[in-house]
């Protein structure tokens, strides 16, 4: 399924909200929450959003939102 930029922004906002509430979460749990909320159809799009907001990733889009250590636990970046 192709997502519009508006849908991607809504998913990104939901991820930020989750991480503000929980502090940190594993990728699988973030994906599960978004899929059950009907915002995403697969975990691939969730991972894409996380990577696009992670400055150490090659697909970084300029919004330093998330950090991820090697354990795949995602957090909000310090600048957030």
ABEGO torsion letter per residue (X at the ends): XBBBAAAAAAAAAAAAAAAAAAGBBBAAAAAAAAAAAGABABAAAAAAAAAAABAABAABAGBBABBBBAAGBBBBBAAX
